[in-house]
Amino acid sequence: MAETFSAAEAAVYDRQMRLWGVEAQKRLQNSRVLVSGLSALGSELVKNLVLAGMSVTLHDTQSVTSTAAATQFFLTEEDVGRNRAEACLPRVQELNPLVQVSSETKPLSDLPDEFFKQFTVVCLVGAELATELRLDAVCRSFGTAFFAARSFGFDGIVFADLGDHTFRRNAVGADAVPSDPMTVTFPSLEEAQKIQWSSLQSARKRAPQLPQVFVKNQLLQGYKNLKGVKEITKNHEVTFIQYAREKFQANGLDESYFSPDELQALVRVADTDLVPICAIVAGILGQEVIKAISQKDEPICNYFCFDGVTGTVRRIGSVIYEEALRENDFRMPRKKRAVEEGKWVWKESVVNANAAIKARFDKEEVQTIMEDNYSDQTITTKTSVAG
């Protein structure tokens, strides 16, 4: 493990060391992160991690397609047919020669548990639910931070499990004194999957309601897991709608929580990545990986839900986490609410994301992406489900 910085590293990471300190930068430099899934979202995440000074192992089993080459900046048309991880590697390394970049192409199911012990953080992008559950349990046993993320249309979601995580609040002001260490406990993904959706629904009309992005993600992942499919297509619309109604009823929601038209729209974007949405979600995820490794500042709750249409962010987490913060005299956001007998809480904030999105693409680009994926259908941006 490196204890000092070379002249080149000191020059490149100077601003970062001024921002979060030398010790935090050392932790980043000595870390190794696994990123599985080199989609548009995964590529954005890798860029953020490598530029921050973290060594990364790229994992993917898929081959480069023309669509991927058009949406991922680490790929070109010449890479079509190659493994995505291997094709991305030289350009990722070129982005920051000071870090180590490697690749792995075996399926995650073929990799033994011990393989993941070498990593400080494991990030799965667009993985199947069964894979996420297995690796979350493995990471918890090794004390490795675990993140899972995906995007679908205008929505994105991140799940975080840092186990027992200790951090310090960032000191603000010239005379500010760093806080004492605080330890919070994250529930596992398995525990998070058991949450009753209706328990996140507020009875107050003016209060923020159950994050629809969370529900959409649960539906998409649950359906794929039940049917054993990797992608949801138009042919699945009828059975998906029926599945959604059953899940609504089982989780204490009205069967018409989403209309048939909204569910059809969700099917159409189930496996569609929009680059601007991926950039925003990957920016948040990269920030959380940095905080997890550096042990600086409050980490995110279990779930981060982003609605790109409204620019709304929802965070869902365990009350165990929240109570630990309160016990450490941590200043909590004003908007918070305990649910289901004090087991979970949500937080809400609205970010100025619309301007950022509009700066990156327009409706014509979205229309083109949709038509490329569903050339036999007439799709407009109005059909996307608002979270």
KENUTOR-269976 format. One record per residue: x, y, z of N, C-alpha, C in turn. Coordinates in steps of 0.2 Angstrom, whole numbers, plus 5000, padded with zeros to 4 digits. Each point is the difference from the previous one (the first is absolute). Layout:
N
XYZXYZXYZ
...
//
This chain:
387
500449945000499650065000500450065000
499950054996500350064999499950055006
500550025003500050055006500150074998
500450014994500150064998499850014993
500050074998499850014993500750024996
500049974993500550024996499950084998
500550034997499950074997499450004995
499949954996499550004995499350005003
500049955006499349995003499950075004
500550035003499850065004499850054995
500250014994499850054996499349994997
499949934999499349994997499550005005
500149985006499549995005500050065005
500450064999500150055004499350035002
499550014996499450035001499649965005
500049934998499649955004500350005007
500650005001500350005007499850065004
500050064996499850065004499249995002
499649974996499349995001499949955006
500249944999499949955006500649985004
500650024999500549995004500549954997
500650005003500549954997499849935002
499849995006499949935003499449974995
499550044999499449974996500349984993
500450054997500349984993500449945000
500449995006500449935001499549945000
499450015003499649945000499749994993
499950054996499849994993500549974996
500650025001500649984996500149925002
499949985006500149935002499449964999
499550024997499449965000500049974993
499549954999499949974994499249994999
499850024995499250004999499949954994
499549965001499749964994499450034998
500050014993499450034997499849954995
499449975001499749944996499450034996
500150004993499550034996500250064996
500350004994500350064997499550024995
499450025003499550034996500150085000
499650044997500150075001500150025007
499649985004500050015008500749985002
500149944999500749975003500650044997
500050024994500550044997500150065003
499450045002500150065003500349995007
499849955003500249995007500849985000
500249964995500749995000500450064999
499850044995500350074999500150045007
499550005004500050045006500549975005
500049945000500449965005500850014998
500149994994500750004998500350075000
499650054998500250075001500250025007
499649975005500150015007500649975003
500349954996500649975002499949935003
499549964998499949945002500149954995
500449945002500149954995499349964999
499949974994499449974999500149944996
499649955001499949944996499450004996
500050004994499450004996499849934998
499349995001499749944999499450004996
500049964995499449994995500149944996
499449974998500049944996499750014993
499750064999499750024994500550024995
499850004994500450024994499850074998
500450044997499850074998499650004994
499450045000499650004995500050084997
499750014994500050064997499750055005
499549985003499650055005500550025005
500349955003500550015006500550054998
500349994994500550044997499850074999
499450014999499750074999499950045006
499949965006499850035006500550005006
500649964999500549995005500650034997
500350055004500650044997500649965000
500049945004500649964999500149954994
499450004996500049954995499950044993
500249974995500050024993499749944996
499850024994499749954995500549944999
500750025000500549954999499949945006
499750025005500049955006499449954999
499550014996499549964999500249934999
499749965005500149935000500549985005
500450045003500449995005499750005007
500349975005499750005007500150085002
499450025003500050075002500550025005
500249955005500550025005500750014997
500149954996500750004996500150064996
499450024996500050054996500150075003
499750015006500050065004500750015003
500449945002500550015004500650054998
500250004994500650044998499850085000
499350014999499850075000499950025007
499849965004499950015008500750025002
500549954999500750015002500350074998
499850024994500350064997499750065003
499449995003499750065004500450025006
500349955003500450015006500649945001
500650024997500549955000500349985007
499850045005500249995007499749955004
499449974997499649955003500149934997
499849955003500149934997499349994997
499949984994499449974997500149934997
499549965002500049934998499349984998
500049944996499349984998499949935002
499449985000499849935002499349994996
500049944996499549994995499649945002
500249965006499649945002499350035003
499549964999499450015003500050015008
499750045003500050015007499949935004
499549974997499849935003500649955000
500550014995500549955000500650035005
500050065002500550025005499949985007
500549975003499949985007499950065005
499849995006499950055004500650045002
500649965000500650035002500350054995
499749994994500250054995499950075002
499450015003499850075002500350035006
500449965004500350025006500550054999
500350004994500550054998499850074999
499450015000499750074998499850045007
500150064999499750055006499350014999
499850014993499350014998499849964994
499449975000499749964995499450044997
500050024994499550034997499749964994
499349985001499749974994499550054997
500150004993499650044996499549964995
499450005001499549974996500049925001
500249985006500149935001499349975002
499949935000499449975001499950005008
499449995002499950015008500349945003
500049944998500349945003500850025001
500350034995500750015000500150055005
499650055001500150065005499949975007
499549965001499949975006500649965003
500349964995500649955002500650055001
500250054996500650035001499950055006
499450035001499950045006500249965007
499749935000500249965006500749995000
500349984994500849995000500350065003
499950064997500350065002499950025008
499449985002499950015007500549965004
500149944998500449955004500750025000
500250044995500750024999500150075003
499550045001500050075002500250044995
499749984994500150044993499450044999
500150064998499450054999499749974993
499350005000499749984994499550054997
500050014994499550044996499749974994
499450014999499649974994499750064997
500050014993499750064997499749974993
499550044998499849994993499650064998
499950014994499550054997499649974995
499450035000499549984995499650064998
500150024993499750064998500250065004
499550045002500250065004500149995007
500149945002500049995008500749965001
500250015006500649965002500049995008
500349945002500049995007500749975002
500150015006500749975003499849975007
500249945001500049975007500750005003
500050015006500750005004499949965006
500549965001500149965006500750005002
500250045005500650015003500249975006
499549955002500149965006500050055006
500549995005500150055005500550054998
499850064999500450054997500150055004
500750025001500250065004500250064996
499850055002500250064996500050075005
500350054997500050065003499750064996
499650045003499750064997500650044997
499950034994500450054998500050075004
500650025002500050065004499950064995
499650055002499850064996500350065004
500350044996500350065003500750005002
500450055001500750005001500149985007
499650015005500149985007499649945002
499749964995499549955001500549945003
499749965004500349945003499749944997
500449954998499849944997499549965005
499549974998499549975004500449935003
499749985005500249935002499849954995
500349945000499849954996499349975001
499649994995499349985001499949934996
499749955003499949944997499349994999
499849984993499349984999500049934997
499449975000500049934998499550004994
500249974995499649994994499649945000
499449994998499649944999500349974994
499949934999500249974994499550014995
500249984993499550004995499449955001
500249955003499449955001499550035005
500350035005499550045005499650054996
500350044996499750054997499549984995
500149944997499549974996499349985003
500049995007499549985003499550065002
500250064999499650065002499350004997
499550015003499350014998500050074996
499850004994500050064996499550055003
499549985003499550055002500250035007
500549975003500350035006500450074999
500150014993500450064998499550054998
499449985000499450054997499850045006
500050074999499850045005499250014999
499750015006499350015000499850085000
500550045000499950074999500150024993
499550044998499950014993500650054997
500350045005500550054998500749965000
500049955004500749975001500249964994
500649994999500349964994499749935001
499949974994499749935000500549954999
499849945000500449944998500450024994
500750005000500450014994499849954994
499750034995499849954994500649974997
500650035000500649974997500249945004
499950005006500149945004499549944998
499450024999499549954998500249974993
500150054996500249974993500649965000
500550015004500649965000499849935003
499650005005499849945003499649954995
499650044997499649964995500449974994
500550044998500449984994500549945002
500350015006500449955003499649935002
499550015003499649955002499749964994
499850034995499749974994500649964997
500650034999500549964996500249945004
500050015007500249945004499549955000
499450015000499549955000499949974993
500150034995500049974993500649984998
500650015003500649984998500350034993
499850064999500250044994500550065002
500450014995500550065001499750064997
499550004996499750064997499350005000
499750055000499250005000499950044993
499649964996499850034994499250014999
499850024994499350014999499649945001
500349944998499749945001499849985007
500350045005499949985007499450055003
499850054996499550055003499449975004
499749954997499449975003500249975007
500549965000500149965006500350055005
500450054998500350055004499550045004
499450024996499550045003499649965005
499949944999499749955005500549995006
500649994999500550005005500050065005
500050064997500050065003499350015005
499549984997499450005004500049965006
500349944999500049955006500550035005
500650034998500450035004499750065004
499650044997499750065003499649975006
499649954998499549975005500449975006
500549974999500449965005500450055004
500150064998500450055003499550065003
499449995000499550045003499950074996
500149994993499850064996499449984996
499750064997499449994996500349964993
499649964998500149964993500250054995
499750065000500150054995500550055001
500549985005500550055002500350034994
500249964995500250024993499549974995
499850054996499549984994500349954995
499649964996500349964995500450044995
499850064999500550044995500650015003
500050025007500750025003500449935001
499749955001500449935000500349984993
499650024995500249984993500650054999
500050065002500550054999500649985004
499949975006500649975004500349954996
499649954997500349944997500550034994
499750054996500450034995500750035001
500150025006500650035002500449965005
499749945002500349955005500849994999
500250004994500749994999500350054996
499850065000500250064996500450055005
500650014998500550055003500050064997
499850065003500150064998500650035003
500550024995500650025003500050065005
499650054999500050055005499749985007
499649955000499749975007500649965003
500349964995500649965003500650055003
500150064997500550045002499850035007
499450015001499850035007500049945005
499749954999500049945005500749985001
500549994995500749985001500350055004
499950074999500350055004499949995007
499349995002499849985007500449945003
500049954996500349945002500750005001
500450044995500750015001500150045006
499650055002500150035006499949965006
499549955000499949965006500649955000
500349984995500649955000500550045004
500250064998500550045002499950015008
499450015002499850015007500149945004
499849944997500149945003500749985002
500450024995500749985001500450055004
499950064999500350065004499850005007
499349985001499750005007499950085001
499950044995499850075001499350014998
499650035005499450034999499449945000
499450025001499549965001499849964994
500049935000499949964994499250004998
499849984994499350004998499749945004
499350015000499649945004500149944995
499549955001500149944996499850024993
499550034999499750024993500150074998
500250014994500050074997499649994994
499550044999499549994994500050074997
500150004993500050064997499550004994
499650055000499550014995500250064995
500349984994500250054996499550054997
499449985000499550044997499850065005
499949985006499950065005500650025003
500549975000500650025003500049995008
499649955002499949985007500549955002
500350005006500449955003499649985006
500049935001499749975006500549955003
500150005006500549965003499649965006
500149935000499649965004500549965004
500050005007500549965004499749985006
500449965004499849975006500050055006
499549995004500050045006500649995005
500249944999500749985004500550054998
500050014994500550054997499950075003
499450024999499850075003500150015007
499849955004500150005007500750015002
500449964997500850015001500250074999
499850034995500250074998499750055006
499449995002499750045005500449995007
500249945001500449985006500750045000
500250014995500750044999499850074999
499450035002499950074999500150024993
499849964995500050024993499450044998
500150064997499550044998499649964994
499449995001499649964996499650054995
499849984994499650044996499350015003
499750064999499350015003499549954997
500149984994499549964997500249925001
499649975005500249935002499349975003
500049944999499449975003500149925001
499849985006500149935001499449964998
500149944997499449964997500149935003
499549974999499949925002500349995007
499750035005500249995007500850025001
500250054996500750035002500549964996
499949974995500549964996500450034995
499650044996500350044994499850075000
500450044997499850074999500150024993
499750054998500250034993500250075001
500450034995500250075000499950024993
499850064999499950034994500350074999
500350004994500350074998499950014992
499950064998500050014993500650044997
500349974995500650034997499850034994
500550054998499950034993500349964995
499749944999500249954995499850014993
499450035000499750014993500550054995
500350055003500450044996500649964998
500349965005500649964998499849954994
499449975001499849954995499950044993
499650055000499950044994500750024996
500550015004500650024998500449954996
499849935001500349954998499649964994
499450015000499649974994499350044999
499749984995499350034999499549944998
499450024999499549954999500149964994
500350044995500149964993500549945001
500550025005500549945001499749945003
499550025005499749945004499549974995
499750034995499649974995500449964996
500550024998500549964996500249935003
500250015007500249945004499449955000
499450035002499449955001499949974993
500050034995499849974993500549954998
500650015002500649954998499849945004
499850005006499949945004499349974998
499550044998499349984999499850034993
500349974995499950034993499349984998
499749955003499349984998499450045004
500250055004499550035004500150084999
499550035001500050075000500050035008
500650025001500150025007500250075001
499750045004500250075002500350005007
500350065001500250015007499550005005
499450024998499450015004499849935003
500249954997499849935003500449985006
500650035001500449985006499650015006
500149965005499750005007500350055004
499750055003500350045005500049975006
500650015004500149975006499750045006
//
